[in-house]
Amino acid sequence: MNKQIAITVLLLIISIMLFSLTNIDFIVQDAFYNQQSQNWILNRDLEPYKFIFYDGIKELLILVAFSFLIFLIFLKKNHTLQVYRKGIIVVILSAIFVPLSVGGLKKVTNMPCPKNEVHYGGVYPSTKVWESYPKAFNQSSIQCFPAGHASGGFALLSLFFLFKSKRNKIITIMGALLVGWSMGFYKMLIGDHFLSHTFITMILAWLIVLIIKNIY
């Protein structure tokens, strides 16, 4: 487990450097923005996309985490539940701490969303995560990095430690990635996040899940 944590930390550092020192984010994001009309490819208020990929999916993830908690509390003497007890606790803790950790980082990174950057009609200059804004730039703090919305979906990566068989582990990983990237891709289409925001959140989520599993 310690080896997996070390590898994930290394991957996180490499990912941050890669996205910071290349134009990958802008190359990808330009495909979702019409420079002539200055509009994103998808309107943030357009339904049913807003419900499916934002409001609805958030409520569903909360319901899933709450259901696991209910099972853990009221069925604690159930033999089948005892077999999966440790995995369920990892899932519940991940559902809490992955979004909380990502949300905490968003408050200190002070990174803009695509829609806020000058390149897409905003006022914020492009900046790397370790850089400060120019002294002449006087704007309030902004919280767009990492991707908070997708963190709830990527917290489902913790289901990997719930199931026993290799087949079920693969299915849960693929399912968690599908949910997380669906949420992240939606936010990219409406100009709320770059590709790096979602990718870094995915790596962070897995790192937090590994740490929780290691501690527990």
Secondary structure, DSSP 8 states (H G I E B T S, - for coil): -HHHHHHHHHHHHHHHHHHHHSSHHHHHHGGGEETTTTEESS-TT-TTHHIIIIIHHHHHHHHHHHHHHHHHHHTTT-HHHHHHHHHHHHHHHHHHHHHHHHHHHHHHH----GGGBGGGT-SB----TT----TT--------SS-HHHHHHHGGGGGGGT--SHHHHHHHHHHHHHHHHHHHHHHHHTTS--HHHHHHHHHHHHHHHHHHHHH-
